[in-house]
Amino acid sequence: MDSQPAETLTVQELQQLGDEDTGRRERAQWVLNSPDPPGLLHDLIGSVKEVVLPHGHTTARQTASGRAMSFLQGLFPIFSWGKGYRVSKFKNDLMAGLTLASLSIPQYGLYTSVVPPLIYALMGSSREIAIGPVAVVSLLLSSMIQKIEDPATDPAAYRKIVFTVTFFAGTFQAVFGLFRLGFLVDFLSHAAIVGFMGGAAIVIGLQQLKGLLGISHFTTKTDVVSVLESVFTSIDHPWCPLNFVLGCSFLIFLLIARFIGRRNKKLFWFPAIAPLISVILSTLIVFLTKADKHGVKIVKHIKGGLNPSSVHELQFKGQNVGQAARIGLISAIVALTEAIAVGRSFASIKGYHLDGNKEMLAMGFMNIAGSLTSCYVATGSFSRTAVNFSAGCESVVSNIVMAITVFLSLELFTRFLYYTPIAILASIILSALPGLINIHEAYYIWKVDKLDFLACIGAFFGVLFASVEIGLLAAVTISFAKILLNGIRPGVEELGRLPRTDTYCDINQYPMAIKTPGILIVRVNSALLCFANASFIRERIMRWVTEEEGKSKESTKGRIQVVIIDMSNVTNVDTAGILALEELHKKLMSRETELAIANPRWQVIHKLKLAKFGERIGRGRIFITVDEAVAASISSKLTSLNNC
């Protein structure tokens, strides 16, 4: 060859190349000889530990008492945050708890407002969520259980089915938490929660027109069309304006109290205690003026006493057990979705993260305990949580205060609450809703990410025109479709070396990046190389190779001799992904082009070893970094040229 003298390497250069090649081979063995990753059973045990222990493990130096305390702190977060709890926080929680109690006492499901909130206070991690019965779950249980047992015909059998369904719902929720299925609710993105909160706030506000206007016949549906239709239809019938006057008067009082609390920080307690003052004053007004005789709707009789045991009423035999379990599963999912969506909505406002797995565990145990004490499925109430948040709660102690207050009221004050006007409850809820419709945040989402905004709008209109479940389902579906779209069509980038560095970056993002002649470097931006995207990635790489060969024929550049795949972002691979890599290797070999793998992750290299993929492409073609792969390819090219 004419160019042989110019390309011949000296003995010293050959020795240096040999030393570098030996070092690269040694580092490649670190990748190939990495230990096997943990198995499925090990991961499962680790998941359970992460749920019940604060940091997922205990150190060997810990004593038995220390390990026991870590276990208790993981299972009962109150042992962790309770150490730093101060009297100043209790003042706010006391006011918030009394406010919640004033809202809960005159409503349905009083037994469910005692035991479940106490259990949640021990195990839950949300600071703002208010536990108790909610309309969505109540309507769901009522509509589904009535198909099994008619409450009018056999109320005892109906009650047994309700408690059994509650037990199954709690069991499913606890199992979801233990097996770390909290990721399911992560499909409720921030954008979806913004839309959910806005739609729910409007619907909840419109539903309060029933109490504010004193309407007797009102729809049980939650969509805005049905609610407005029910309002306009009911107005044509006789109704008492005194309900509206009483409710609006105290609504104005509550809004003024909130305004005063915001303007004067020293009067922070005034808006917190205003709802309780409203309940007491309105009840006294109705009692003294006999307003209930003139059309004002009141709560009337509330059965008092402690929660009776319902252990003997649970049914695990008979023909209805399967149906009870099915209803329990549906109720568990709906209750969890709503509770965690509500909890995360307010957690994002306060700036902390809510662990979905711990929430599932807490909800599960509280509903299991509730099923044994005459309660039905409890969850986080959107309206009461908004009230709790607005009242200035600091922790779940507000739930404890509420539960104790409800219990004492059941024992002592049920006769007094007889005259509480329903319009006051509506005004308290309405006063808590302003600000939950965050238009500025929705506009921000629109500017940053249009697909996120689509999830936001889907949740908003789903809740507004269908139901809470449909709104959440729409948001989850859109979020899942977004993830699926990114998974099926992941980013595949061509990399180049940044000048004066050993860093390789996307050449489109960094135009100054330098391509290495004869070498195509690509990076797969997907956590999974699987059946959904393997063919797309393979064909995308081959299209690049073909395009580069076309360019080389039109210029003096040489053809592609090596394709390096940077797999630093790929955390796992399935059989379809491995098959795609093998097919890519065969196609490249037919073009006399080599394939190299750089920085494969633990699970990836483990599965590639099991499939003997390294033996097919050559064990020396797997590298620890892209720079090592490029250096090895250049060294191989120089060596071959030197041997010419």
C-alpha positions as CSV (number, residue, x, y, z in Angstrom):
1,M,0.0,0.0,0.0
2,D,1.3,3.5,-0.9
3,S,0.3,5.0,2.5
4,Q,1.9,2.3,4.6
5,P,4.9,4.2,5.8
6,A,2.7,7.2,7.0
7,E,0.3,4.9,8.8
8,T,2.7,2.5,10.3
9,L,2.8,2.8,14.1
10,T,6.0,2.8,16.2
11,V,6.8,0.0,18.7
12,Q,6.2,2.5,21.6
13,E,2.8,3.5,20.1
14,L,1.8,-0.1,19.6
15,Q,2.8,-0.9,23.2
16,Q,0.7,2.1,24.5
17,L,-2.3,1.0,22.4
18,G,-1.9,-2.5,23.8
19,D,-1.9,-1.2,27.4
20,E,-5.0,0.9,26.8
21,D,-6.7,-2.1,25.1
22,T,-5.9,-4.3,28.1
23,G,-7.3,-1.7,30.5
24,R,-10.5,-1.5,28.4
25,R,-10.9,-5.3,28.3
26,E,-10.5,-5.4,32.1
27,R,-13.1,-2.7,32.6
28,A,-15.4,-4.5,30.1
29,Q,-15.1,-7.6,32.3
30,W,-16.4,-5.5,35.2
31,V,-19.6,-5.1,33.3
32,L,-19.8,-8.7,32.1
33,N,-19.0,-10.2,35.5
34,S,-21.3,-8.1,37.6
35,P,-23.3,-10.1,40.1
36,D,-26.8,-11.2,39.4
37,P,-29.5,-8.7,40.4
38,P,-32.0,-9.5,43.2
39,G,-34.8,-11.9,42.3
40,L,-38.5,-11.3,42.4
41,L,-38.9,-12.6,46.0
42,H,-36.1,-10.4,47.2
43,D,-37.8,-7.3,45.6
44,L,-41.1,-8.2,47.1
45,I,-39.7,-8.5,50.6
46,G,-37.8,-5.2,50.1
47,S,-41.1,-3.6,49.0
48,V,-42.8,-4.6,52.1
49,K,-39.9,-3.3,54.2
50,E,-40.1,0.0,52.5
51,V,-43.7,0.3,53.4
52,V,-43.4,-0.6,57.1
53,L,-40.0,0.8,57.8
54,P,-39.0,4.5,57.4
55,H,-36.0,3.9,55.2
56,G,-36.8,0.4,53.9
57,H,-34.2,-1.3,56.1
58,T,-32.6,-1.3,59.5
59,T,-28.8,-1.2,60.1
60,A,-27.0,-4.1,61.7
61,R,-25.9,-1.9,64.6
62,Q,-29.4,-1.2,65.7
63,T,-30.6,-2.9,68.9
64,A,-33.8,-4.9,69.1
65,S,-35.6,-1.9,70.6
66,G,-34.2,0.3,67.9
67,R,-35.5,-2.0,65.1
68,A,-38.8,-2.2,66.9
69,M,-39.1,1.6,67.0
70,S,-38.1,1.8,63.3
71,F,-40.9,-0.6,62.5
72,L,-43.4,1.3,64.6
73,Q,-42.4,4.6,63.0
74,G,-42.8,3.1,59.5
75,L,-46.2,1.6,60.3
76,F,-47.4,4.5,62.5
77,P,-46.0,7.8,61.2
78,I,-47.4,9.5,64.3
79,F,-44.4,8.2,66.3
80,S,-42.1,10.2,63.9
81,W,-43.8,13.5,63.6
82,G,-45.3,13.4,67.1
83,K,-41.9,14.1,68.7
84,G,-41.7,17.5,67.2
85,Y,-45.4,18.4,67.7
86,R,-45.9,21.7,69.5
87,V,-48.7,23.4,71.4
88,S,-48.8,26.2,68.8
89,K,-49.7,23.6,66.2
90,F,-52.3,22.1,68.5
91,K,-54.1,25.4,68.7
92,N,-54.6,25.4,64.9
93,D,-55.5,21.7,64.8
94,L,-58.0,22.2,67.7
95,M,-59.8,25.0,65.7
96,A,-59.7,22.9,62.5
97,G,-60.9,19.8,64.3
98,L,-63.8,21.6,65.9
99,T,-64.7,23.2,62.5
100,L,-64.7,19.7,60.9
101,A,-66.9,18.4,63.7
102,S,-69.3,21.2,63.2
103,L,-69.6,20.2,59.6
104,S,-69.7,16.4,60.2
105,I,-72.1,16.2,63.1
106,P,-75.2,17.3,61.2
107,Q,-74.5,15.1,58.2
108,Y,-74.9,11.3,57.5
109,G,-72.5,8.5,58.7
110,L,-71.6,9.8,62.1
111,Y,-70.2,6.4,63.2
112,T,-67.9,6.6,60.2
113,S,-66.6,10.0,61.5
114,V,-65.3,8.5,64.8
115,V,-63.3,5.2,64.4
116,P,-61.8,5.6,60.8
117,P,-60.3,9.1,61.5
118,L,-58.7,7.9,64.7
119,I,-57.0,4.9,62.9
120,Y,-56.0,7.2,60.0
121,A,-54.4,9.7,62.4
122,L,-52.1,6.9,63.7
123,M,-51.1,5.5,60.2
124,G,-51.8,8.2,57.6
125,S,-49.2,10.6,56.2
126,S,-51.5,13.4,54.9
127,R,-51.7,16.5,57.1
128,E,-54.8,18.0,55.7
129,I,-57.1,15.2,54.6
130,A,-60.4,14.8,56.5
131,I,-61.6,11.3,56.8
132,G,-65.2,10.3,56.8
133,P,-68.1,9.3,54.6
134,V,-68.3,10.9,51.1
135,A,-71.2,11.3,48.7
136,V,-69.5,9.4,45.8
137,V,-68.7,6.2,47.8
138,S,-72.1,6.4,49.6
139,L,-74.0,6.6,46.3
140,L,-71.9,3.9,44.8
141,L,-72.5,1.5,47.8
142,S,-76.2,2.3,47.8
143,S,-76.7,1.7,44.1
144,M,-74.7,-1.6,44.0
145,I,-75.8,-3.2,47.3
146,Q,-79.5,-2.5,46.6
147,K,-79.2,-5.0,43.8
148,I,-78.3,-7.7,46.3
149,E,-80.5,-6.7,49.3
150,D,-83.4,-4.3,49.5
151,P,-83.0,-2.1,52.6
152,A,-86.7,-1.6,52.8
153,T,-87.5,-5.3,52.8
154,D,-84.7,-6.6,55.0
155,P,-82.6,-3.8,56.6
156,A,-80.7,-6.2,58.8
157,A,-79.4,-8.2,55.8
158,Y,-78.6,-5.0,53.9
159,R,-76.6,-3.7,56.9
160,K,-74.6,-7.0,57.0
161,I,-73.7,-6.7,53.3
162,V,-72.6,-3.1,53.9
163,F,-70.2,-4.1,56.7
164,T,-68.9,-7.1,54.7
165,V,-68.2,-4.9,51.7
166,T,-66.4,-2.4,53.9
167,F,-64.2,-5.2,55.3
168,F,-63.3,-6.4,51.8
169,A,-62.6,-2.8,50.7
170,G,-60.2,-2.3,53.6
171,T,-58.5,-5.6,52.9
172,F,-58.0,-4.8,49.2
173,Q,-56.6,-1.4,50.1
174,A,-54.2,-2.8,52.7
175,V,-53.0,-5.4,50.2
176,F,-52.4,-2.7,47.5
177,G,-50.3,-0.8,50.0
178,L,-48.2,-3.9,51.1
179,F,-47.5,-4.8,47.5
180,R,-46.5,-1.2,46.7
181,L,-49.2,-0.5,44.1
182,G,-49.2,3.1,45.0
183,F,-47.7,3.8,41.5
184,L,-51.1,3.3,40.1
185,V,-52.3,6.6,41.5
186,D,-49.2,8.3,40.1
187,F,-51.1,8.4,36.8
188,L,-52.9,11.3,38.5
189,S,-50.4,14.0,37.4
190,H,-50.3,17.5,38.8
191,A,-52.2,18.8,35.8
192,A,-54.9,16.2,36.3
193,I,-55.2,17.2,40.0
194,V,-55.5,20.9,39.0
195,G,-58.4,20.0,36.6
196,F,-60.0,17.6,39.1
197,M,-59.9,20.3,41.9
198,G,-61.5,22.9,39.6
199,G,-64.3,20.7,38.4
200,A,-65.0,19.2,41.8
201,A,-65.1,22.7,43.4
202,I,-67.7,23.9,40.9
203,V,-69.9,20.7,41.3
204,I,-69.6,20.7,45.1
205,G,-70.6,24.4,45.1
206,L,-73.6,23.8,42.9
207,Q,-74.7,20.9,45.1
208,Q,-74.8,23.2,48.1
209,L,-77.7,25.0,46.5
210,K,-79.9,22.2,47.8
211,G,-79.2,23.2,51.4
212,L,-78.9,26.9,50.6
213,L,-82.3,27.1,49.0
214,G,-84.0,24.5,51.2
215,I,-84.8,22.2,48.3
216,S,-86.5,18.9,49.3
217,H,-86.2,16.9,46.1
218,F,-82.7,17.0,44.6
219,T,-80.8,14.8,42.2
220,T,-78.3,12.2,43.5
221,K,-76.2,12.7,40.4
222,T,-73.0,14.7,40.6
223,D,-72.7,16.2,37.0
224,V,-73.3,19.9,36.6
225,V,-76.2,19.4,34.1
226,S,-78.2,17.2,36.4
227,V,-77.5,19.5,39.4
228,L,-78.6,22.7,37.5
229,E,-81.6,20.9,36.1
230,S,-82.6,19.8,39.6
231,V,-82.2,23.4,40.9
232,F,-84.3,25.0,38.2
233,T,-86.9,22.3,38.4
234,S,-87.1,22.6,42.2
235,I,-87.4,26.4,42.2
236,D,-90.7,26.1,40.4
237,H,-92.1,24.2,43.4
238,P,-92.8,25.9,46.8
239,W,-89.6,26.7,48.7
240,C,-88.8,28.8,51.7
241,P,-86.7,32.0,51.2
242,L,-85.7,32.0,54.8
243,N,-83.2,29.1,54.1
244,F,-81.6,31.3,51.5
245,V,-81.5,34.4,53.7
246,L,-80.1,32.5,56.6
247,G,-77.5,30.6,54.5
248,C,-76.3,33.7,52.6
249,S,-76.1,35.8,55.8
250,F,-73.7,33.4,57.4
251,L,-71.8,32.8,54.1
252,I,-71.1,36.6,54.0
253,F,-70.0,36.4,57.6
254,L,-67.6,33.5,56.8
255,L,-66.1,35.3,53.8
256,I,-65.7,38.5,55.8
257,A,-64.0,36.4,58.6
258,R,-61.6,35.0,56.0
259,F,-60.8,38.4,54.6
260,I,-60.1,39.8,58.1
261,G,-57.9,36.8,58.9
262,R,-55.8,37.4,55.7
263,R,-55.5,41.1,56.3
264,N,-54.6,40.8,60.0
265,K,-52.3,37.9,60.9
266,K,-53.0,38.3,64.6
267,L,-56.6,37.4,64.0
268,F,-55.7,34.1,62.2
269,W,-58.0,32.3,64.6
270,F,-61.1,34.2,63.6
271,P,-61.7,32.5,60.2
272,A,-60.9,29.1,61.7
273,I,-63.5,29.4,64.4
274,A,-66.1,31.2,62.3
275,P,-67.8,28.0,61.0
276,L,-68.3,26.7,64.5
277,I,-69.7,30.1,65.6
278,S,-72.0,30.0,62.6
279,V,-73.3,26.5,63.6
280,I,-73.9,27.6,67.2
281,L,-75.5,30.9,66.4
282,S,-77.7,29.6,63.6
283,T,-78.9,26.7,65.8
284,L,-79.8,29.1,68.6
285,I,-81.6,31.4,66.1
286,V,-83.7,28.6,64.8
287,F,-84.4,27.3,68.3
288,L,-85.4,30.6,69.7
289,T,-87.5,31.8,66.7
290,K,-89.0,28.4,65.9
291,A,-87.9,29.0,62.3
292,D,-88.3,25.3,61.6
293,K,-92.1,25.9,61.8
294,H,-91.8,28.5,59.0
295,G,-90.0,26.3,56.4
296,V,-86.3,26.4,57.5
297,K,-84.8,23.0,56.9
298,I,-83.1,21.5,60.0
299,V,-81.1,18.3,60.7
300,K,-83.7,16.9,63.1
301,H,-83.1,13.6,65.0
302,I,-79.6,12.2,65.3
303,K,-79.2,8.8,67.0
304,G,-76.7,9.0,69.8
305,G,-74.4,6.6,71.5
306,L,-71.0,4.8,71.0
307,N,-70.3,2.8,67.8
308,P,-71.8,-0.7,68.4
309,S,-69.7,-3.7,67.4
310,S,-70.5,-5.3,64.0
311,V,-68.1,-8.2,64.1
312,H,-70.9,-10.7,64.3
313,E,-72.6,-9.1,61.3
314,L,-69.8,-9.8,58.8
315,Q,-70.6,-12.6,56.3
316,F,-68.0,-14.7,54.8
317,K,-70.3,-17.6,53.7
318,G,-73.2,-17.7,51.5
319,Q,-74.1,-16.8,48.0
320,N,-73.5,-13.0,48.3
321,V,-69.8,-13.2,49.4
322,G,-68.5,-13.1,45.9
323,Q,-70.6,-10.1,45.0
324,A,-69.6,-8.4,48.3
325,A,-66.0,-8.9,47.4
326,R,-66.5,-7.4,43.9
327,I,-68.3,-4.4,45.3
328,G,-65.5,-4.1,47.9
329,L,-62.8,-4.0,45.2
330,I,-64.6,-1.4,43.2
331,S,-65.3,0.7,46.3
332,A,-61.6,0.3,47.4
333,I,-60.3,1.6,44.1
334,V,-62.8,4.5,43.9
335,A,-62.2,5.5,47.5
336,L,-58.4,5.3,47.2
337,T,-58.3,7.3,43.9
338,E,-60.4,10.1,45.4
339,A,-58.6,10.1,48.7
340,I,-55.1,10.2,47.3
341,A,-56.1,12.7,44.6
342,V,-57.5,15.0,47.4
343,G,-54.6,14.4,49.7
344,R,-52.0,15.1,47.0
345,S,-53.9,18.2,45.9
346,F,-53.5,19.8,49.2
347,A,-50.0,18.3,49.8
348,S,-48.8,20.0,46.7
349,I,-50.1,23.3,48.0
350,K,-48.2,22.7,51.3
351,G,-45.1,21.6,49.4
352,Y,-44.6,18.0,50.6
353,H,-44.9,14.5,49.0
354,L,-47.7,12.1,49.8
355,D,-46.6,8.4,49.8
356,G,-49.4,6.5,48.0
357,N,-48.4,3.1,49.4
358,K,-48.6,4.3,53.0
359,E,-51.9,6.0,52.3
360,M,-53.3,2.7,50.9
361,L,-52.1,0.9,54.0
362,A,-53.7,3.5,56.3
363,M,-56.9,3.5,54.4
364,G,-57.1,-0.3,54.4
365,F,-56.6,-0.7,58.2
366,M,-59.0,2.1,59.0
367,N,-61.8,0.5,56.9
368,I,-61.1,-2.9,58.3
369,A,-61.5,-1.4,61.8
370,G,-64.5,0.5,60.6
371,S,-66.2,-2.6,59.3
372,L,-65.9,-4.0,62.9
373,T,-67.5,-0.9,64.5
374,S,-70.7,-0.3,62.4
375,C,-69.0,2.0,59.8
376,Y,-69.1,1.8,56.1
377,V,-66.3,2.7,53.6
378,A,-64.6,5.9,54.6
379,T,-62.2,7.9,52.6
380,G,-60.8,11.5,52.2
381,S,-63.6,14.0,51.7
382,F,-62.9,16.7,49.2
383,S,-65.3,19.3,50.8
384,R,-64.3,18.6,54.4
385,T,-60.6,18.5,53.5
386,A,-61.1,22.0,51.9
387,V,-62.7,23.2,55.1
388,N,-59.9,21.5,57.2
389,F,-57.3,23.2,55.0
390,S,-59.0,26.6,55.2
391,A,-59.4,26.3,58.9
392,G,-55.5,26.2,59.2
393,C,-54.9,22.5,60.2
394,E,-51.3,21.6,60.9
395,S,-51.5,17.8,61.1
396,V,-53.9,14.8,61.4
397,V,-54.5,15.8,65.0
398,S,-57.5,17.8,63.5
399,N,-59.0,14.3,62.7
400,I,-58.5,13.2,66.3
401,V,-60.2,16.4,67.6
402,M,-63.0,15.9,65.1
403,A,-63.5,12.2,66.1
404,I,-63.5,13.0,69.8
405,T,-65.9,15.9,69.3
406,V,-68.3,13.8,67.2
407,F,-68.2,11.1,69.8
408,L,-68.9,13.5,72.7
409,S,-71.7,15.0,70.6
410,L,-73.2,11.6,70.0
411,E,-73.2,11.1,73.7
412,L,-74.3,14.5,75.0
413,F,-75.5,17.0,72.4
414,T,-77.6,15.2,69.8
415,R,-80.7,16.9,71.1
416,F,-79.2,20.4,70.7
417,L,-78.1,19.6,67.1
418,Y,-81.7,18.8,66.3
419,Y,-82.3,22.5,65.3
420,T,-79.1,23.0,63.2
421,P,-80.2,24.5,59.9
422,I,-79.0,22.7,56.8
423,A,-78.3,26.0,55.0
424,I,-75.4,26.6,57.4
425,L,-73.6,23.5,56.3
426,A,-74.0,24.6,52.7
427,S,-72.6,28.1,53.5
428,I,-69.6,26.5,55.4
429,I,-68.7,24.4,52.3
430,L,-69.2,27.2,49.9
431,S,-66.9,29.5,51.9
432,A,-64.1,26.9,51.6
433,L,-64.3,26.6,47.8
434,P,-62.9,30.0,46.5
435,G,-59.3,29.6,45.4
436,L,-59.6,25.9,44.5
437,I,-60.2,26.8,40.9
438,N,-56.6,27.7,39.9
439,I,-56.9,29.5,36.5
440,H,-53.3,30.8,36.7
441,E,-52.0,27.3,37.2
442,A,-54.0,25.9,34.3
443,Y,-52.6,28.7,32.1
444,Y,-49.1,27.8,33.2
445,I,-49.7,24.1,32.3
446,W,-51.0,25.2,28.9
447,K,-47.8,27.2,28.2
448,V,-45.4,24.4,29.4
449,D,-47.0,21.2,28.2
450,K,-50.0,20.9,25.9
451,L,-50.5,17.2,26.6
452,D,-50.5,17.9,30.3
453,F,-53.1,20.6,29.7
454,L,-55.2,18.0,27.9
455,A,-55.2,15.8,31.0
456,C,-56.1,18.9,33.1
457,I,-59.1,19.7,30.8
458,G,-60.1,16.0,30.7
459,A,-60.3,15.8,34.5
460,F,-62.1,19.2,34.7
461,F,-64.8,18.4,32.1
462,G,-65.1,14.8,33.2
463,V,-65.9,15.8,36.8
464,L,-68.1,18.7,35.7
465,F,-70.3,16.9,33.1
466,A,-70.1,13.3,34.2
467,S,-68.9,12.3,37.7
468,V,-65.8,12.3,39.9
469,E,-65.0,8.8,38.7
470,I,-65.3,9.7,35.0
471,G,-63.2,12.8,35.5
472,L,-60.4,10.8,37.2
473,L,-60.7,8.1,34.6
474,A,-60.3,10.6,31.8
475,A,-57.3,12.1,33.4
476,V,-55.7,8.7,34.0
477,T,-56.5,7.6,30.5
478,I,-54.9,10.7,29.0
479,S,-51.8,10.4,31.2
480,F,-51.5,6.8,30.4
481,A,-51.8,7.5,26.7
482,K,-49.0,10.1,27.0
483,I,-46.8,7.6,28.7
484,L,-47.7,4.9,26.1
485,L,-46.9,7.3,23.2
486,N,-43.5,8.2,24.7
487,G,-42.8,4.5,25.3
488,I,-43.8,3.4,21.8
489,R,-41.9,6.2,20.1
490,P,-38.9,6.9,22.5
491,G,-36.2,9.4,21.7
492,V,-33.2,8.0,19.8
493,E,-30.4,10.5,19.6
494,E,-27.2,10.7,17.6
495,L,-24.3,11.6,19.9
496,G,-21.2,13.6,19.3
497,R,-18.2,14.5,21.5
498,L,-18.1,17.9,23.0
499,P,-14.9,19.7,22.2
500,R,-12.1,19.3,24.8
501,T,-14.1,16.8,26.8
502,D,-14.9,13.1,26.9
503,T,-18.6,13.8,27.1
504,Y,-21.0,12.7,24.4
505,C,-24.2,14.6,23.8
506,D,-27.1,14.9,21.4
507,I,-25.8,16.7,18.3
508,N,-29.1,18.5,17.7
509,Q,-29.0,20.0,21.2
510,Y,-25.3,20.7,21.0
511,P,-24.4,21.6,17.4
512,M,-20.7,22.1,18.4
513,A,-20.5,18.3,19.2
514,I,-18.0,16.5,16.9
515,K,-18.9,13.3,15.1
516,T,-16.3,10.5,15.0
517,P,-15.6,9.5,11.4
518,G,-16.8,5.9,10.7
519,I,-18.6,5.6,14.0
520,L,-22.3,6.1,14.6
521,I,-23.2,6.7,18.3
522,V,-26.8,6.6,19.3
523,R,-28.5,6.8,22.7
524,V,-31.9,5.2,23.5
525,N,-34.0,7.5,25.7
526,S,-36.3,4.9,27.1
527,A,-36.4,3.1,30.4
528,L,-37.5,-0.1,28.7
529,L,-36.4,-1.8,25.5
530,C,-39.4,-4.0,25.0
531,F,-41.9,-5.3,22.5
532,A,-43.6,-1.9,22.3
533,N,-40.6,0.0,21.0
534,A,-37.9,-2.5,19.9
535,S,-38.8,-2.5,16.2
536,F,-39.0,1.3,16.1
537,I,-35.5,1.6,17.7
538,R,-34.0,-1.0,15.4
539,E,-35.4,0.5,12.3
540,R,-34.5,4.0,13.4
541,I,-30.8,3.0,13.8
542,M,-30.7,1.2,10.5
543,R,-32.2,4.2,8.8
544,W,-29.4,6.3,10.2
545,V,-26.8,3.8,8.9
546,T,-28.4,3.9,5.4
547,E,-28.5,7.7,5.4
548,E,-24.8,7.9,6.5
549,E,-23.8,5.5,3.8
550,G,-25.7,7.6,1.2
551,K,-23.8,10.7,2.4
552,S,-20.5,8.9,2.3
553,K,-21.0,8.1,-1.4
554,E,-21.6,11.8,-2.1
555,S,-18.5,13.0,-0.1
556,T,-15.1,11.8,0.8
557,K,-16.2,10.5,4.2
558,G,-15.8,6.8,4.9
559,R,-18.7,4.4,5.5
560,I,-20.0,3.5,9.0
561,Q,-17.8,0.8,10.4
562,V,-19.1,0.7,14.0
563,V,-22.5,1.5,15.6
564,I,-22.3,2.2,19.3
565,I,-25.6,2.1,21.3
566,D,-25.5,4.0,24.6
567,M,-27.9,2.1,26.9
568,S,-27.3,4.2,30.0
569,N,-31.0,5.2,30.1
570,V,-32.3,1.7,29.5
571,T,-33.1,0.0,32.9
572,N,-34.6,-3.2,31.6
573,V,-35.1,-5.3,28.5
574,D,-37.4,-8.1,27.5
575,T,-37.1,-10.9,25.0
576,A,-38.4,-8.8,22.1
577,G,-35.8,-6.1,22.9
578,I,-33.0,-8.7,22.9
579,L,-34.3,-10.2,19.6
580,A,-34.3,-6.7,18.1
581,L,-30.7,-6.2,19.1
582,E,-29.8,-9.6,17.5
583,E,-31.5,-8.7,14.3
584,L,-29.8,-5.3,14.3
585,H,-26.4,-7.1,14.7
586,K,-27.2,-9.4,11.8
587,K,-28.2,-6.5,9.5
588,L,-25.1,-4.6,10.4
589,M,-22.8,-7.6,9.9
590,S,-24.3,-7.9,6.4
591,R,-23.0,-4.4,5.8
592,E,-19.6,-5.3,7.4
593,T,-20.5,-3.0,10.3
594,E,-19.8,-3.9,13.9
595,L,-22.2,-3.4,16.9
596,A,-21.0,-2.2,20.3
597,I,-23.0,-1.7,23.5
598,A,-22.0,1.0,26.1
599,N,-23.0,1.3,29.7
600,P,-25.7,-1.4,30.0
601,R,-27.6,-1.2,33.3
602,W,-27.7,-4.1,35.8
603,Q,-30.9,-5.8,34.7
604,V,-30.0,-5.3,31.0
605,I,-26.5,-6.9,31.2
606,H,-27.9,-9.7,33.3
607,K,-30.5,-10.6,30.7
608,L,-28.1,-10.1,27.8
609,K,-25.8,-12.7,29.5
610,L,-28.7,-15.1,30.0
611,A,-29.5,-14.8,26.3
612,K,-25.8,-15.2,25.4
613,F,-26.0,-12.0,23.4
614,G,-22.4,-11.0,24.3
615,E,-21.1,-14.2,22.7
616,R,-22.9,-13.3,19.4
617,I,-21.5,-9.8,19.1
618,G,-18.2,-10.6,20.9
619,R,-17.6,-10.2,24.6
620,G,-15.1,-7.4,23.7
621,R,-17.9,-5.3,22.2
622,I,-19.5,-4.4,25.5
623,F,-18.0,-1.4,27.2
624,I,-18.5,0.5,30.5
625,T,-18.7,4.0,28.8
626,V,-19.3,5.5,25.4
627,D,-15.8,7.0,25.4
628,E,-14.3,3.5,26.0
629,A,-16.3,2.1,23.1
630,V,-15.1,4.9,20.8
631,A,-11.5,4.6,21.9
632,A,-11.6,0.8,21.3
633,S,-13.1,1.2,17.9
634,I,-10.5,3.8,16.9
635,S,-7.7,1.5,18.3
636,S,-9.1,-1.4,16.3
637,K,-9.2,0.7,13.2
638,L,-5.6,1.9,13.6
639,T,-4.4,-1.6,14.3
640,S,-6.0,-2.9,11.2
641,L,-4.5,-0.1,9.2
642,N,-1.1,-0.8,10.6
643,N,-1.3,-4.4,9.6
644,C,-2.1,-3.5,6.0
